[in-house]
Amino acid sequence: MSATPVKPRILALFDVDGTLTIPRGEITPDMMAFMKDLSKKVTVGIVGGSDLPKQEEQLGTGIVDVFPWNFSQNGLVAYNKGQLLEVQTIAKFLGEDNVKRIVNWVLKYLVDIDIPVKRGTFFEFRSGMFNISPIGRNCSREERNEYERFDLENNVRKKMVEAMAKEFADLGLTYSIGGQISFDCFPKGWDKTYCLKFLDASEFDEIHFFGDKTFEGGNDFEIFSHERTIGHTVTSPDDTKNQCTKLFM
């Protein structure tokens, strides 16, 4: 981990997919070098929806030791300076009967939808959320891109989210469409703003957040629009680099 930055009271928080990497891609050496240079100027943190193993696939093994703050699963698994702070689980929060109820409903729903391609891993049980993918997370990159176009035209994920919200209105869940092929389901308040509970307001004068899904319903919206953050919408890793250069370098 790098030495104390020039402006430690400015925190820059970054989404992963579409912000530091292409969707489900690995960070480029050039982008990682830029982030390490940035961490010499301001305090840097990562906040992603995926679990830590997937985050490490994209950003590198040991990423929790590279920057001071690291949040996977929106902060339900939280690290500061390489030290684990907390792990929260959705199974403990909802109880096993409700978990089974959701899993069974989702699988039945997916059986009945007609989309051009179906692959595998339609329901991914993460410790802090359910990630649901109508096409399945085992699709190829080409199939992923084709599905995204189909989904934008036919609102497959949007319609499924609406149906789930109606079916499970009693459980206090929220839904967030992110990436190209899936959406997340988790208890209200377990979006990316969850990570803010670890960031003491007295430590930071500014908290900047950079993400690509900052529209309402996107998985960056809540933290992007939160009163404690200054939100920045980015369109790609290169755009992230350009915006940070103008702001901090």
Accessible surface in RSA format (square Angstrom, percent):
REM  Atomic radii and reference values for relative SASA: ProtOr
REM  Chains: A
REM  Algorithm: Lee & Richards
REM  Probe-radius: 1.40
REM  Slices: 20
REM RES _ NUM      All-atoms   Total-Side   Main-Chain    Non-polar    All polar
REM                ABS   REL    ABS   REL    ABS   REL    ABS   REL    ABS   REL
RES MET A   1   104.29  54.0  32.09  21.2  72.20 171.9  27.63  23.5  76.66 101.6
RES SER A   2    52.89  44.7  23.12  30.9  29.77  68.6  31.33  66.7  21.56  30.2
RES ALA A   3    86.49  79.5  63.39  97.8  23.10  52.6  75.56 106.4  10.93  28.9
RES THR A   4   111.76  79.5  81.50  82.6  30.26  72.1  49.36  66.3  62.40  94.3
RES PRO A   5    17.53  12.8  12.42  11.3   5.11  18.6  12.42  10.3   5.11  31.7
RES VAL A   6   113.99  75.0  85.39  77.3  28.61  68.9  93.61  81.3  20.38  55.3
RES LYS A   7   117.13  57.1 113.02  69.3   4.11   9.8  63.19  56.9  53.94  57.5
RES PRO A   8    55.57  40.5  52.40  47.8   3.17  11.5  52.40  43.3   3.17  19.7
RES ARG A   9   103.60  43.5 103.40  52.7   0.20   0.5  52.38  71.6  51.22  31.0
RES ILE A  10    28.96  16.5  28.96  21.6   0.00   0.0  28.96  20.9   0.00   0.0
RES LEU A  11     0.00   0.0   0.00   0.0   0.00   0.0   0.00   0.0   0.00   0.0
RES ALA A  12     0.00   0.0   0.00   0.0   0.00   0.0   0.00   0.0   0.00   0.0
RES LEU A  13     0.00   0.0   0.00   0.0   0.00   0.0   0.00   0.0   0.00   0.0
RES PHE A  14     0.00   0.0   0.00   0.0   0.00   0.0   0.00   0.0   0.00   0.0
RES ASP A  15     7.97   5.6   7.97   7.9   0.00   0.0   0.00   0.0   7.97   8.0
RES VAL A  16     8.59   5.6   8.59   7.8   0.00   0.0   8.59   7.5   0.00   0.0
RES ASP A  17    35.21  24.7  32.87  32.7   2.34   5.5  19.08  44.9  16.13  16.1
RES GLY A  18     7.51   9.3   0.00   N/A   7.51   9.3   7.43  20.4   0.08   0.2
RES THR A  19     0.00   0.0   0.00   0.0   0.00   0.0   0.00   0.0   0.00   0.0
RES LEU A  20     2.54   1.4   1.68   1.2   0.86   2.2   1.68   1.2   0.86   2.3
RES THR A  21     2.38   1.7   0.00   0.0   2.38   5.7   2.38   3.2   0.00   0.0
RES ILE A  22    96.84  55.1  94.52  70.4   2.31   5.6  95.27  68.6   1.56   4.2
RES PRO A  23    35.56  25.9  35.56  32.4   0.00   0.0  35.56  29.4   0.00   0.0
RES ARG A  24    47.52  20.0  29.89  15.2  17.63  42.0  10.52  14.4  37.01  22.4
RES GLY A  25     7.57   9.3   0.00   N/A   7.57   9.3   7.57  20.8   0.00   0.0
RES GLU A  26   130.82  75.1 114.67  86.8  16.15  38.4  30.90  59.8  99.92  81.6
RES ILE A  27    24.79  14.1  11.77   8.8  13.02  31.4  12.13   8.7  12.66  34.3
RES THR A  28    75.63  53.8  72.92  73.9   2.71   6.5  68.80  92.4   6.83  10.3
RES PRO A  29   119.78  87.3 106.99  97.5  12.80  46.5 115.23  95.1   4.56  28.3
RES ASP A  30    89.71  62.8  81.94  81.6   7.77  18.4  35.54  83.6  54.17  54.0
RES MET A  31     4.78   2.5   4.78   3.2   0.00   0.0   3.58   3.0   1.20   1.6
RES MET A  32    26.70  13.8  26.70  17.7   0.00   0.0  26.68  22.7   0.02   0.0
RES ALA A  33    53.71  49.4  47.10  72.7   6.61  15.0  52.30  73.6   1.41   3.7
RES PHE A  34    23.19  11.6  19.64  12.2   3.55   9.2  22.67  13.7   0.52   1.5
RES MET A  35     0.48   0.3   0.48   0.3   0.00   0.0   0.47   0.4   0.01   0.0
RES LYS A  36   100.43  49.0  99.83  61.3   0.60   1.4  47.20  42.5  53.23  56.7
RES ASP A  37    63.35  44.4  62.87  62.6   0.48   1.1   8.63  20.3  54.72  54.6
RES LEU A  38     0.00   0.0   0.00   0.0   0.00   0.0   0.00   0.0   0.00   0.0
RES SER A  39     4.21   3.6   2.53   3.4   1.68   3.9   0.78   1.7   3.42   4.8
RES LYS A  40   118.31  57.7 113.76  69.8   4.55  10.8  69.52  62.6  48.80  52.0
RES LYS A  41    80.06  39.1  79.90  49.0   0.16   0.4  24.96  22.5  55.10  58.7
RES VAL A  42     0.98   0.6   0.94   0.8   0.04   0.1   0.94   0.8   0.04   0.1
RES THR A  43    11.27   8.0  10.38  10.5   0.90   2.1   7.03   9.4   4.24   6.4
RES VAL A  44     0.17   0.1   0.00   0.0   0.17   0.4   0.00   0.0   0.17   0.5
RES GLY A  45     0.00   0.0   0.00   N/A   0.00   0.0   0.00   0.0   0.00   0.0
RES ILE A  46     0.74   0.4   0.74   0.5   0.00   0.0   0.74   0.5   0.00   0.0
RES VAL A  47     0.00   0.0   0.00   0.0   0.00   0.0   0.00   0.0   0.00   0.0
RES GLY A  48     3.53   4.4   0.00   N/A   3.53   4.4   3.53   9.7   0.00   0.0
RES GLY A  49    11.50  14.2   0.00   N/A  11.50  14.2   4.81  13.2   6.69  15.0
RES SER A  50    22.10  18.7  19.46  26.0   2.64   6.1   5.68  12.1  16.42  23.0
RES ASP A  51    29.55  20.7  29.55  29.4   0.00   0.0   6.54  15.4  23.01  22.9
RES LEU A  52    31.56  17.6  30.42  21.8   1.14   2.9  30.42  21.4   1.14   3.1
RES PRO A  53    85.24  62.1  80.42  73.3   4.82  17.5  83.08  68.6   2.16  13.4
RES LYS A  54    37.56  18.3  37.56  23.0   0.00   0.0  18.33  16.5  19.23  20.5
RES GLN A  55     2.31   1.3   1.63   1.2   0.67   1.6   1.80   3.8   0.51   0.4
RES GLU A  56    44.19  25.4  39.79  30.1   4.39  10.5   5.64  10.9  38.55  31.5
RES GLU A  57   111.01  63.7  92.19  69.7  18.82  44.8  47.27  91.4  63.74  52.0
RES GLN A  58     6.37   3.6   4.79   3.5   1.58   3.8   2.06   4.4   4.30   3.3
RES LEU A  59     7.52   4.2   1.02   0.7   6.49  16.3   1.48   1.0   6.04  16.2
RES GLY A  60    33.08  40.8   0.00   N/A  33.08  40.8  31.16  85.5   1.92   4.3
RES THR A  61   129.55  92.1  99.95 101.3  29.59  70.5  66.43  89.2  63.12  95.4
RES GLY A  62    22.16  27.3   0.00   N/A  22.16  27.3  20.00  54.9   2.16   4.8
RES ILE A  63     1.58   0.9   0.55   0.4   1.04   2.5   1.09   0.8   0.49   1.3
RES VAL A  64    15.22  10.0  14.79  13.4   0.43   1.0  14.79  12.9   0.43   1.2
RES ASP A  65    75.68  53.0  73.93  73.6   1.75   4.1  27.95  65.8  47.73  47.6
RES VAL A  66    39.44  26.0  32.12  29.1   7.32  17.6  35.45  30.8   3.99  10.8
RES PHE A  67     3.46   1.7   3.39   2.1   0.07   0.2   3.42   2.1   0.04   0.1
RES PRO A  68    21.23  15.5  20.74  18.9   0.49   1.8  20.74  17.1   0.49   3.1
RES TRP A  69    19.83   8.0  19.81   9.6   0.02   0.0  14.41   7.7   5.42   8.8
RES ASN A  70     1.13   0.8   0.98   0.9   0.15   0.4   0.54   1.3   0.59   0.6
RES PHE A  71     0.00   0.0   0.00   0.0   0.00   0.0   0.00   0.0   0.00   0.0
RES SER A  72     0.22   0.2   0.22   0.3   0.00   0.0   0.00   0.0   0.22   0.3
RES GLN A  73     7.95   4.4   7.95   5.8   0.00   0.0   0.00   0.0   7.95   6.0
RES ASN A  74     5.16   3.6   5.16   5.0   0.00   0.0   0.00   0.0   5.16   5.0
RES GLY A  75     0.00   0.0   0.00   N/A   0.00   0.0   0.00   0.0   0.00   0.0
RES LEU A  76     0.04   0.0   0.04   0.0   0.00   0.0   0.04   0.0   0.00   0.0
RES VAL A  77    16.53  10.9  16.53  15.0   0.00   0.0  16.53  14.4   0.00   0.0
RES ALA A  78     0.00   0.0   0.00   0.0   0.00   0.0   0.00   0.0   0.00   0.0
RES TYR A  79    36.62  17.1  36.62  20.8   0.00   0.0   9.25   7.0  27.37  33.7
RES ASN A  80    32.50  22.4  29.85  28.8   2.66   6.4   1.15   2.8  31.35  30.3
RES LYS A  81   137.60  67.1 123.05  75.5  14.54  34.6  65.49  58.9  72.11  76.8
RES GLY A  82    17.19  21.2   0.00   N/A  17.19  21.2   1.40   3.8  15.80  35.4
RES GLN A  83   123.84  69.3 122.83  89.8   1.01   2.4  40.60  86.4  83.24  63.1
RES LEU A  84    95.44  53.1  65.99  47.2  29.45  74.0  65.99  46.3  29.45  79.2
RES LEU A  85    84.38  47.0  49.07  35.1  35.31  88.8  53.24  37.4  31.14  83.8
RES GLU A  86    51.37  29.5  43.55  32.9   7.82  18.6  27.08  52.4  24.29  19.8
RES VAL A  87    72.34  47.6  49.92  45.2  22.42  54.0  49.92  43.4  22.42  60.8
RES GLN A  88    44.29  24.8  44.01  32.2   0.28   0.7   1.27   2.7  43.02  32.6
RES THR A  89    40.96  29.1  40.96  41.5   0.00   0.0  36.76  49.4   4.20   6.4
RES ILE A  90     0.00   0.0   0.00   0.0   0.00   0.0   0.00   0.0   0.00   0.0
RES ALA A  91    32.61  30.0  28.30  43.7   4.32   9.8  28.63  40.3   3.98  10.6
RES LYS A  92   150.75  73.5 119.93  73.6  30.82  73.4  86.61  78.0  64.15  68.3
RES PHE A  93   111.84  56.0  80.25  49.7  31.59  82.2  87.99  53.3  23.84  68.2
RES LEU A  94    17.54   9.8   4.52   3.2  13.02  32.7   6.77   4.8  10.77  29.0
RES GLY A  95    30.84  38.0   0.00   N/A  30.84  38.0  30.72  84.3   0.12   0.3
RES GLU A  96   106.94  61.4  97.51  73.8   9.43  22.5  54.13 104.7  52.80  43.1
RES ASP A  97   111.63  78.2 103.52 103.0   8.11  19.2  36.20  85.2  75.43  75.2
RES ASN A  98    40.74  28.1  40.14  38.8   0.60   1.4   0.12   0.3  40.62  39.3
RES VAL A  99     6.23   4.1   6.23   5.6   0.00   0.0   6.23   5.4   0.00   0.0
RES LYS A 100   111.43  54.4 109.89  67.4   1.54   3.7  60.71  54.6  50.72  54.0
RES ARG A 101    87.04  36.5  77.09  39.3   9.95  23.7  51.12  69.9  35.92  21.8
RES ILE A 102     0.00   0.0   0.00   0.0   0.00   0.0   0.00   0.0   0.00   0.0
RES VAL A 103    37.20  24.5  37.20  33.7   0.00   0.0  37.20  32.3   0.00   0.0
RES ASN A 104    81.13  55.9  78.59  75.9   2.54   6.1  14.79  35.6  66.34  64.1
RES TRP A 105    50.90  20.4  47.12  22.8   3.78   8.9  34.27  18.3  16.63  27.0
RES VAL A 106     0.00   0.0   0.00   0.0   0.00   0.0   0.00   0.0   0.00   0.0
RES LEU A 107    80.88  45.0  79.37  56.8   1.51   3.8  79.76  56.0   1.12   3.0
RES LYS A 108   146.38  71.4 142.28  87.3   4.10   9.8  91.71  82.5  54.68  58.2
RES TYR A 109    52.56  24.5  44.95  25.6   7.60  19.8  36.57  27.5  15.98  19.7
RES LEU A 110    10.61   5.9   9.61   6.9   1.00   2.5   9.91   7.0   0.70   1.9
RES VAL A 111   116.60  76.7  93.55  84.7  23.06  55.6  99.18  86.2  17.43  47.3
RES ASP A 112   121.66  85.2  89.09  88.7  32.57  77.0  32.64  76.8  89.01  88.8
RES ILE A 113    31.37  17.9  23.22  17.3   8.15  19.7  27.61  19.9   3.76  10.2
RES ASP A 114   134.79  94.4 110.01 109.5  24.78  58.6  38.61  90.9  96.18  95.9
RES ILE A 115    14.26   8.1   1.34   1.0  12.92  31.1   3.23   2.3  11.02  29.9
RES PRO A 116    99.64  72.6  57.66  52.6  41.98 152.6  71.31  58.9  28.33 176.1
RES VAL A 117    39.78  26.2  34.41  31.2   5.36  12.9  38.27  33.3   1.50   4.1
RES LYS A 118    74.55  36.4  55.26  33.9  19.28  45.9  44.71  40.2  29.84  31.8
RES ARG A 119   116.66  49.0  91.15  46.5  25.51  60.7  31.08  42.5  85.58  51.9
RES GLY A 120    15.91  19.6   0.00   N/A  15.91  19.6  15.38  42.2   0.53   1.2
RES THR A 121    58.59  41.7  39.97  40.5  18.63  44.4  31.30  42.0  27.30  41.3
RES PHE A 122    52.63  26.3  49.78  30.8   2.84   7.4  49.92  30.3   2.71   7.8
RES PHE A 123    34.33  17.2  13.32   8.2  21.01  54.7  13.32   8.1  21.01  60.1
RES GLU A 124    28.79  16.5  26.55  20.1   2.24   5.3  17.07  33.0  11.73   9.6
RES PHE A 125    98.68  49.4  71.99  44.6  26.68  69.4  71.99  43.6  26.68  76.4
RES ARG A 126    11.20   4.7   6.55   3.3   4.65  11.1   5.55   7.6   5.65   3.4
RES SER A 127    35.36  29.9  25.14  33.6  10.22  23.5  28.69  61.1   6.67   9.3
RES GLY A 128     0.01   0.0   0.00   N/A   0.01   0.0   0.00   0.0   0.01   0.0
RES MET A 129     0.00   0.0   0.00   0.0   0.00   0.0   0.00   0.0   0.00   0.0
RES PHE A 130     0.00   0.0   0.00   0.0   0.00   0.0   0.00   0.0   0.00   0.0
RES ASN A 131     5.61   3.9   5.14   5.0   0.47   1.1   0.00   0.0   5.61   5.4
RES ILE A 132     0.00   0.0   0.00   0.0   0.00   0.0   0.00   0.0   0.00   0.0
RES SER A 133     0.03   0.0   0.03   0.0   0.00   0.0   0.03   0.1   0.00   0.0
RES PRO A 134     0.40   0.3   0.00   0.0   0.40   1.4   0.00   0.0   0.40   2.5
RES ILE A 135     1.97   1.1   1.97   1.5   0.00   0.0   1.97   1.4   0.00   0.0
RES GLY A 136     0.00   0.0   0.00   N/A   0.00   0.0   0.00   0.0   0.00   0.0
RES ARG A 137    36.68  15.4  21.39  10.9  15.29  36.4   7.69  10.5  28.99  17.6
RES ASN A 138   102.73  70.8  73.64  71.2  29.09  70.1  25.23  60.7  77.50  74.9
RES CYS A 139    14.38  10.9   0.00   0.0  14.38  33.8   0.00   0.0  14.38  15.5
RES SER A 140    57.38  48.5  44.91  59.9  12.48  28.7  51.48 109.6   5.90   8.3
RES ARG A 141   104.67  43.9  93.61  47.7  11.05  26.3  59.72  81.6  44.95  27.2
RES GLU A 142   121.65  69.8 115.09  87.1   6.56  15.6  41.95  81.1  79.70  65.1
RES GLU A 143    34.26  19.7  32.43  24.5   1.83   4.3  12.19  23.6  22.06  18.0
RES ARG A 144    19.83   8.3  19.83  10.1   0.00   0.0   0.00   0.0  19.83  12.0
RES ASN A 145    52.88  36.5  52.09  50.3   0.79   1.9  11.23  27.0  41.65  40.3
RES GLU A 146    80.44  46.2  75.18  56.9   5.26  12.5  26.72  51.7  53.72  43.9
RES TYR A 147     8.30   3.9   3.37   1.9   4.93  12.8   7.78   5.8   0.52   0.6
RES GLU A 148    47.24  27.1  47.24  35.7   0.00   0.0   3.59   6.9  43.65  35.6
RES ARG A 149   138.17  58.0 136.25  69.5   1.92   4.6  64.73  88.5  73.44  44.5
RES PHE A 150    51.04  25.5  48.30  29.9   2.74   7.1  50.59  30.7   0.45   1.3
RES ASP A 151     8.95   6.3   8.51   8.5   0.44   1.0   0.00   0.0   8.95   8.9
RES LEU A 152   127.97  71.3 105.13  75.2  22.84  57.4 107.39  75.4  20.58  55.4
RES GLU A 153   140.24  80.5 105.76  80.0  34.48  82.1  44.05  85.2  96.19  78.5
RES ASN A 154    56.38  38.9  50.03  48.3   6.35  15.3  12.26  29.5  44.13  42.6
RES ASN A 155    62.57  43.2  61.58  59.5   1.00   2.4   2.13   5.1  60.45  58.4
RES VAL A 156    16.56  10.9  12.95  11.7   3.62   8.7  15.97  13.9   0.60   1.6
RES ARG A 157     9.17   3.9   9.17   4.7   0.00   0.0   0.13   0.2   9.05   5.5
RES LYS A 158   109.93  53.6 109.30  67.1   0.63   1.5  54.79  49.3  55.14  58.7
RES LYS A 159   119.07  58.1 114.76  70.4   4.31  10.3  68.50  61.7  50.58  53.9
RES MET A 160     0.00   0.0   0.00   0.0   0.00   0.0   0.00   0.0   0.00   0.0
RES VAL A 161    24.25  16.0  24.25  22.0   0.00   0.0  24.25  21.1   0.00   0.0
RES GLU A 162    98.80  56.7  88.22  66.7  10.58  25.2  44.06  85.2  54.73  44.7
RES ALA A 163    33.32  30.6  22.29  34.4  11.03  25.1  30.33  42.7   2.99   7.9
RES MET A 164     0.00   0.0   0.00   0.0   0.00   0.0   0.00   0.0   0.00   0.0
RES ALA A 165    45.22  41.6  36.03  55.6   9.19  20.9  38.70  54.5   6.52  17.3
RES LYS A 166   178.22  86.9 157.02  96.3  21.20  50.5 107.17  96.5  71.05  75.7
RES GLU A 167    82.04  47.1  67.16  50.8  14.87  35.4   6.89  13.3  75.14  61.4
RES PHE A 168     2.67   1.3   0.43   0.3   2.24   5.8   0.43   0.3   2.24   6.4
RES ALA A 169    80.15  73.7  48.81  75.3  31.33  71.3  56.32  79.3  23.83  63.1
RES ASP A 170   101.67  71.2  60.49  60.2  41.18  97.4  50.94 119.9  50.73  50.6
RES LEU A 171    26.09  14.5  12.28   8.8  13.81  34.7  16.94  11.9   9.15  24.6
RES GLY A 172    31.95  39.4   0.00   N/A  31.95  39.4  26.15  71.8   5.80  13.0
RES LEU A 173    10.47   5.8   0.54   0.4   9.93  25.0   0.54   0.4   9.93  26.7
RES THR A 174    31.60  22.5  28.88  29.3   2.72   6.5   7.81  10.5  23.79  36.0
RES TYR A 175    31.21  14.6  11.26   6.4  19.95  51.9  11.09   8.3  20.12  24.8
RES SER A 176     3.20   2.7   2.92   3.9   0.27   0.6   3.04   6.5   0.16   0.2
RES ILE A 177    37.73  21.5  37.64  28.0   0.09   0.2  37.64  27.1   0.09   0.2
RES GLY A 178     7.39   9.1   0.00   N/A   7.39   9.1   4.89  13.4   2.50   5.6
RES GLY A 179    18.19  22.4   0.00   N/A  18.19  22.4  11.98  32.9   6.21  13.9
RES GLN A 180    13.95   7.8  13.23   9.7   0.72   1.7   2.27   4.8  11.68   8.9
RES ILE A 181     1.78   1.0   1.55   1.2   0.23   0.5   1.55   1.1   0.23   0.6
RES SER A 182     8.66   7.3   8.66  11.6   0.00   0.0   0.00   0.0   8.66  12.1
RES PHE A 183     1.10   0.5   0.00   0.0   1.10   2.9   1.10   0.7   0.00   0.0
RES ASP A 184     9.42   6.6   9.42   9.4   0.00   0.0   0.46   1.1   8.96   8.9
RES CYS A 185     0.00   0.0   0.00   0.0   0.00   0.0   0.00   0.0   0.00   0.0
RES PHE A 186     2.90   1.5   2.90   1.8   0.00   0.0   2.90   1.8   0.00   0.0
RES PRO A 187     1.51   1.1   1.51   1.4   0.00   0.0   1.51   1.2   0.00   0.0
RES LYS A 188   138.20  67.4 119.17  73.1  19.03  45.3  95.62  86.1  42.58  45.4
RES GLY A 189    41.22  50.8   0.00   N/A  41.22  50.8  29.62  81.3  11.59  26.0
RES TRP A 190    18.42   7.4  18.36   8.9   0.05   0.1   4.75   2.5  13.67  22.2
RES ASP A 191    12.67   8.9  12.59  12.5   0.08   0.2   1.86   4.4  10.81  10.8
RES LYS A 192     1.79   0.9   1.41   0.9   0.39   0.9   0.96   0.9   0.83   0.9
RES THR A 193    27.23  19.4  20.19  20.5   7.04  16.8   8.75  11.8  18.48  27.9
RES TYR A 194    26.49  12.4  21.02  12.0   5.47  14.2  21.94  16.5   4.54   5.6
RES CYS A 195     0.00   0.0   0.00   0.0   0.00   0.0   0.00   0.0   0.00   0.0
RES LEU A 196     7.87   4.4   6.99   5.0   0.89   2.2   7.13   5.0   0.74   2.0
RES LYS A 197   124.03  60.5  80.80  49.6  43.23 102.9  65.45  58.9  58.58  62.4
RES PHE A 198    37.27  18.6  18.77  11.6  18.50  48.1  24.55  14.9  12.72  36.4
RES LEU A 199     2.20   1.2   0.00   0.0   2.20   5.5   0.11   0.1   2.08   5.6
RES ASP A 200    77.32  54.2  66.33  66.0  10.98  26.0  23.46  55.2  53.85  53.7
RES ALA A 201    69.65  64.0  54.30  83.8  15.35  34.9  56.36  79.4  13.29  35.2
RES SER A 202    79.65  67.3  58.29  77.8  21.36  49.2  55.07 117.3  24.58  34.4
RES GLU A 203    86.40  49.6  78.71  59.6   7.68  18.3  30.05  58.1  56.34  46.0
RES PHE A 204    19.99  10.0   6.76   4.2  13.23  34.4   6.76   4.1  13.23  37.9
RES ASP A 205    99.88  70.0  65.95  65.6  33.93  80.2  28.11  66.2  71.77  71.6
RES GLU A 206    68.42  39.3  63.29  47.9   5.13  12.2  16.33  31.6  52.09  42.5
RES ILE A 207     7.44   4.2   5.77   4.3   1.67   4.0   5.77   4.2   1.67   4.5
RES HIS A 208     9.61   5.3   9.61   6.7   0.00   0.0   9.11   9.4   0.50   0.6
RES PHE A 209     0.00   0.0   0.00   0.0   0.00   0.0   0.00   0.0   0.00   0.0
RES PHE A 210     0.00   0.0   0.00   0.0   0.00   0.0   0.00   0.0   0.00   0.0
RES GLY A 211     0.00   0.0   0.00   N/A   0.00   0.0   0.00   0.0   0.00   0.0
RES ASP A 212    29.91  21.0  16.08  16.0  13.83  32.7   6.81  16.0  23.10  23.0
RES LYS A 213    37.04  18.1  37.04  22.7   0.00   0.0  19.98  18.0  17.06  18.2
RES THR A 214    10.32   7.3   7.10   7.2   3.23   7.7   0.09   0.1  10.23  15.5
RES PHE A 215   109.47  54.8  97.92  60.7  11.55  30.0 108.87  66.0   0.60   1.7
RES GLU A 216   144.49  83.0 119.90  90.7  24.58  58.5  37.76  73.0 106.73  87.1
RES GLY A 217    37.21  45.9   0.00   N/A  37.21  45.9  34.11  93.6   3.10   7.0
RES GLY A 218     0.49   0.6   0.00   N/A   0.49   0.6   0.00   0.0   0.49   1.1
RES ASN A 219    29.64  20.4  25.54  24.7   4.10   9.9   6.48  15.6  23.16  22.4
RES ASP A 220     0.31   0.2   0.04   0.0   0.27   0.6   0.27   0.6   0.04   0.0
RES PHE A 221    58.85  29.4  58.85  36.5   0.00   0.0  58.85  35.7   0.00   0.0
RES GLU A 222    53.78  30.9  48.16  36.4   5.62  13.4  27.38  53.0  26.41  21.6
RES ILE A 223     0.29   0.2   0.00   0.0   0.29   0.7   0.00   0.0   0.29   0.8
RES PHE A 224    56.85  28.4  51.17  31.7   5.68  14.8  51.17  31.0   5.68  16.3
RES SER A 225    64.41  54.4  30.64  40.9  33.77  77.8  30.70  65.4  33.71  47.2
RES HIS A 226    57.49  31.4  47.57  33.1   9.92  25.4  28.19  29.1  29.29  34.1
RES GLU A 227   166.28  95.5 122.20  92.5  44.08 105.0  52.66 101.9 113.62  92.8
RES ARG A 228    74.81  31.4  56.22  28.7  18.59  44.3  43.60  59.6  31.21  18.9
RES THR A 229    15.49  11.0   0.00   0.0  15.49  36.9   0.42   0.6  15.07  22.8
RES ILE A 230    78.06  44.4  74.38  55.4   3.68   8.9  78.06  56.2   0.00   0.0
RES GLY A 231    26.76  33.0   0.00   N/A  26.76  33.0   1.13   3.1  25.63  57.4
RES HIS A 232    27.67  15.1  23.12  16.1   4.55  11.6  16.14  16.6  11.53  13.4
RES THR A 233    66.67  47.4  51.35  52.1  15.32  36.5  43.20  58.0  23.47  35.5
RES VAL A 234     2.04   1.3   0.00   0.0   2.04   4.9   0.00   0.0   2.04   5.5
RES THR A 235   114.25  81.3  84.00  85.2  30.25  72.1  73.58  98.8  40.68  61.5
RES SER A 236    37.38  31.6  35.86  47.9   1.52   3.5  29.55  62.9   7.83  11.0
RES PRO A 237    24.36  17.8  24.36  22.2   0.00   0.0  24.36  20.1   0.00   0.0
RES ASP A 238    94.68  66.3  93.77  93.3   0.90   2.1  25.32  59.6  69.36  69.2
RES ASP A 239    32.78  23.0  30.93  30.8   1.86   4.4   7.31  17.2  25.48  25.4
RES THR A 240     0.00   0.0   0.00   0.0   0.00   0.0   0.00   0.0   0.00   0.0
RES LYS A 241    44.15  21.5  44.15  27.1   0.00   0.0  27.39  24.7  16.76  17.9
RES ASN A 242    82.61  57.0  80.41  77.7   2.20   5.3  13.97  33.6  68.64  66.3
RES GLN A 243    44.58  24.9  42.56  31.1   2.02   4.8  21.94  46.7  22.64  17.2
RES CYS A 244     0.00   0.0   0.00   0.0   0.00   0.0   0.00   0.0   0.00   0.0
RES THR A 245    61.97  44.1  58.28  59.1   3.69   8.8  52.07  69.9   9.90  15.0
RES LYS A 246   181.19  88.4 143.25  87.9  37.94  90.3  95.63  86.1  85.56  91.1
RES LEU A 247    85.31  47.5  54.43  38.9  30.87  77.6  56.92  40.0  28.39  76.4
RES PHE A 248    27.76  13.9   6.51   4.0  21.25  55.3  13.25   8.0  14.51  41.5
RES MET A 249    89.45  46.3  33.26  22.0  56.18 133.8  55.01  46.8  34.44  45.6
END  Absolute sums over single chains surface
CHAIN  1 A    11282.8       9089.5       2193.3       6184.7       5098.1
END  Absolute sums over all chains
TOTAL         11282.8       9089.5       2193.3       6184.7       5098.1
